[in-house]
Amino acid sequence: MDERTRYEAVSSRDARFDGAFFFAVVTTGIYCRPSCPAVTPKRANVRFYPTAAAAQAGGFRACRRCRPDAVPGSSEWNVRADVVGRAVRLIGDGVVDREGVPGLAGRLGYSARQVQRQLNAELGAGPVALARAQRSHTARVLLQTTGLPVTEIAFAAGFASVRQFNDTIRRIYARTPSALRAEAGTGLGGGRATGLRAGIPLRLAHRGPYAVGAVFDLLGEGAVDRVEEMAGEPGCRTYRRTLRLPYGTGIAAVDEGSAGPWLEARIHLTDLRDLTTAVQRLRRLFDLDADPYAVDEALAADPRLAPLVAARPGLRSPGAADPEEEAVRALVGRERAAELVERYGKVLDVPCGALTHVFPEPGVLAGAAMDPTLRTLAAALADGGLRLDAGADRAEAERALGTLPGVDRRTAALIRMRALGDPDVDPYGTANAERWRPWRSYAVRHLEAAARQPQISAPSQAPATSRHANSSTSTA
């Protein structure tokens, strides 16, 4: 898009571009999402930015009407496999907060200076600024949805000091943290214990239509006992699962029904520093940063897929909440995965209903599992020979999987599609699938969904459903 078409999107308040770019108004010092309901400013007063962090670095504060910090992420980062795309995914996973810029650069295989230069050139902000924008959003969610003390929220959001936290919140929101909390009107209180026990309510935003029923069908079919469960009747189901996170464990619950362009969720954490990471992993699991307009337009051009796209507009290709877990499940299947959880999984300190365990870590399986193929995969994951984190090189990961004994092409492709969230994978070798590039993963999901519900017109050669499926007041 050039600046003319961006301004047209702003003038028409086109929500399709929320998260794809941001605009700032020099006369007010505020930046917004394209669909902001405020009066459209004059073109001469508008500046465009590729990220919220770039707008903040330019000295603009977030609009209080449209909450531009809470839009879905750009779908570009799901598609791109270059260093910038990988860096953005890693920053979203909290790597800069935990390991700093040197840690980010090391995972990418570049120097810190190279990473800084490339991010600044394309996004208008470096890794520290991108991480700071993410911290500020996490802090706002905690301020407005929990009764945690402000000082504890500062560190839970990833800030190094309370002073840095206060300064950042004032600069981005033009409010003190206490005023930001009061503005939400929640009247929350009760301190740390209450906040942890009640969990954190969230609205996980998405753009465009979302075929939520088909996604919940997929997750429900593959749910592994003790780490996942699906409760309720179709249309009002709740998907719940345990999470293994950098600082502790968590339990997430996501509701199928929603009154707006989001999924209602609640996250319980043993350590609040894991909030940002937990949210990003849920977003990848439910594919919430996808661009359904681009996907549906491309796939509907194929006569074979057109009726399926019309039946399920906005169908997503779910990713994984834990890529290493997903790789093991792709290899062994659902029933065997449940056995591994029972035998080797970590028991939660406080079980919650049917959720009692966290999926076993690769290091545990590498030293204990009886299956030699599983031991080899787990060892590669544990020693870093195979990387499946948010910033992994997808092609390199698939090549590494192909060298492991017992991992066939289809299994490697399934891992690439789910664990690495690649939007352009056809694990089944479907005839003429090349015409669906770069959205082959979504085409596969349409064919699978049609196979599960044959009453909807479906092609005769739909691939078999995969062996497994991994499986409020603020917007995240």
ABEGO torsion letter per residue (X at the ends): XBAAAAAAAAAAGBAAABGABBBBBAAAGBBBBAABABBBBBAAABBBBABAAAAAAAGBBBBAAAGAAABBBBAAAAABABAAAAAAAAAAAGAAAAAEAAAAAAAAGBBAAAAAAAAAAAAGBBAAAAAAAAAAAAAAAAAAABABBAAAAAAAAGBABAAAAAAAAAAAAGBBAAAAAAAAGAGBBGEAAAAAAAEBBBBBBBBEBBBAAAAAAAAAAABBBGABBBBEBBGABBBBBBBBBAAEBBBBBBBABBABBBBBBBBBBABAAAAAAAAAAAAAAAGAABBAAAAAAAAAABAAAAAAAAABBGBBBBBBABAAAAAAAAAAEAAAAAAAAAAABBBBABBBEABABBBBBAAAAAAABABAAAAAAAAAAAAGABBABAABBAAAAAAAAAABBGBBAAAAAAAAAAAAGBABBBAAGBBGAAAAOAAAAAAAAAAAAAAABAABBBBAABBBBBABBBXXABBX
